[in-house]
Amino acid sequence: MYQAVAMAGVLVLFSMFAGTASAQPVSQQVTLTGYVSCTTCLAANACKAQTRLSCTQWWVSQGASYVLVVGNNHYRLSGFDKELSNAAAENSVTVSGELNGTELTVAAVSIVHKEK
């Protein structure tokens, strides 16, 4: 009887861990529009007396990662560094790629041109 209870406990623990592993977010293809910055520039007072472009380019050269800011959310970007560097000068860009949590592997970057 004791062995059956112990085995049931082990099975319950195993199912809890298996459920946790399967509950992790899966990656998905997305297209998001926002502006490009960097992980350091998101901190308060990190870019005093600099434009977002110069601050972003400097911090990325020091090892920071590009991020796409969409409203109150931000997504760490990987890949397409040259295009992201150019996009940092723009107020609105669209980035497509594979999203896994808050990490976005970039597949395409395009500048949003406002119609006049």
C-alpha positions as CSV (number, residue, x, y, z in Angstrom):
1,M,0.0,0.0,0.0
2,Y,2.8,2.4,0.9
3,Q,4.5,1.8,-2.5
4,A,1.3,2.6,-4.3
5,V,0.9,5.9,-2.5
6,A,4.6,6.8,-3.1
7,M,4.2,5.9,-6.8
8,A,1.0,8.0,-7.1
9,G,2.9,10.9,-5.5
10,V,5.8,10.5,-8.0
11,L,3.3,10.5,-10.9
12,V,1.6,13.6,-9.6
13,L,4.9,15.4,-9.4
14,F,5.9,14.2,-12.8
15,S,2.7,15.4,-14.4
16,M,3.1,18.8,-12.7
17,F,6.6,19.3,-14.3
18,A,5.4,17.9,-17.6
19,G,2.5,20.4,-17.6
20,T,4.9,23.3,-16.8
21,A,7.2,22.3,-19.7
22,S,4.3,22.2,-22.2
23,A,3.0,25.5,-20.9
24,Q,6.0,27.5,-22.2
25,P,5.1,29.9,-25.0
26,V,5.6,28.7,-28.5
27,S,7.1,30.8,-31.2
28,Q,4.9,32.5,-33.7
29,Q,5.2,34.6,-36.9
30,V,4.3,38.2,-36.2
31,T,4.4,41.6,-37.7
32,L,4.7,44.5,-35.3
33,T,4.9,48.3,-35.8
34,G,6.7,50.6,-33.4
35,Y,10.1,52.3,-33.1
36,V,13.6,50.9,-32.8
37,S,15.7,51.7,-29.7
38,C,18.1,49.6,-27.6
39,T,18.0,47.8,-24.2
40,T,20.0,50.6,-22.5
41,C,18.0,53.5,-23.9
42,L,14.9,52.1,-22.2
43,A,16.4,53.0,-18.8
44,A,15.5,56.3,-17.4
45,N,18.0,59.1,-18.1
46,A,20.2,56.8,-20.3
47,C,20.2,59.1,-23.3
48,K,20.3,62.7,-21.9
49,A,21.2,65.3,-24.5
50,Q,21.3,62.8,-27.4
51,T,18.9,61.9,-30.1
52,R,17.4,58.4,-30.0
53,L,19.4,57.5,-33.1
54,S,22.8,58.5,-31.7
55,C,22.1,57.0,-28.3
56,T,20.9,53.7,-29.8
57,Q,23.8,53.4,-32.1
58,W,26.4,54.2,-29.4
59,W,24.9,51.7,-26.9
60,V,24.6,48.9,-29.5
61,S,28.2,49.5,-30.4
62,Q,28.9,48.8,-26.7
63,G,27.0,45.6,-26.6
64,A,23.3,46.5,-26.0
65,S,20.6,44.8,-28.1
66,Y,18.1,46.5,-30.4
67,V,14.6,46.5,-29.2
68,L,11.3,47.3,-30.9
69,V,9.0,49.4,-28.7
70,V,5.3,48.9,-29.4
71,G,3.3,51.0,-26.9
72,N,4.2,49.8,-23.4
73,N,5.8,46.6,-24.7
74,H,9.3,46.0,-26.0
75,Y,10.8,43.1,-27.9
76,R,14.5,42.3,-28.1
77,L,15.5,42.0,-31.7
78,S,18.1,39.7,-33.3
79,G,19.4,39.7,-36.9
80,F,19.2,42.4,-39.6
81,D,21.5,44.7,-37.6
82,K,22.3,47.0,-40.6
83,E,18.6,47.5,-41.3
84,L,17.8,48.0,-37.6
85,S,20.6,50.6,-37.4
86,N,19.0,52.5,-40.2
87,A,15.5,52.0,-38.8
88,A,16.5,53.6,-35.4
89,A,16.4,57.0,-37.2
90,E,12.7,56.5,-38.0
91,N,9.6,57.1,-35.8
92,S,7.7,54.2,-37.1
93,V,8.9,50.9,-38.5
94,T,7.4,47.5,-39.1
95,V,9.3,44.4,-38.1
96,S,8.3,40.9,-39.1
97,G,9.8,37.7,-37.7
98,E,9.5,34.8,-35.3
99,L,8.4,35.9,-31.8
100,N,9.3,33.7,-28.8
101,G,8.2,35.4,-25.6
102,T,9.7,38.9,-25.9
103,E,12.6,37.8,-28.3
104,L,11.9,38.6,-31.9
105,T,14.1,37.0,-34.6
106,V,13.9,39.5,-37.4
107,A,12.9,38.4,-40.9
108,A,12.1,41.8,-42.4
109,V,12.3,45.5,-41.5
110,S,10.4,48.2,-43.3
111,I,9.9,51.9,-42.7
112,V,6.3,53.1,-42.3
113,H,5.7,56.2,-44.5
114,K,2.8,58.3,-43.4
115,E,0.5,59.4,-46.2
116,K,0.1,63.1,-46.6
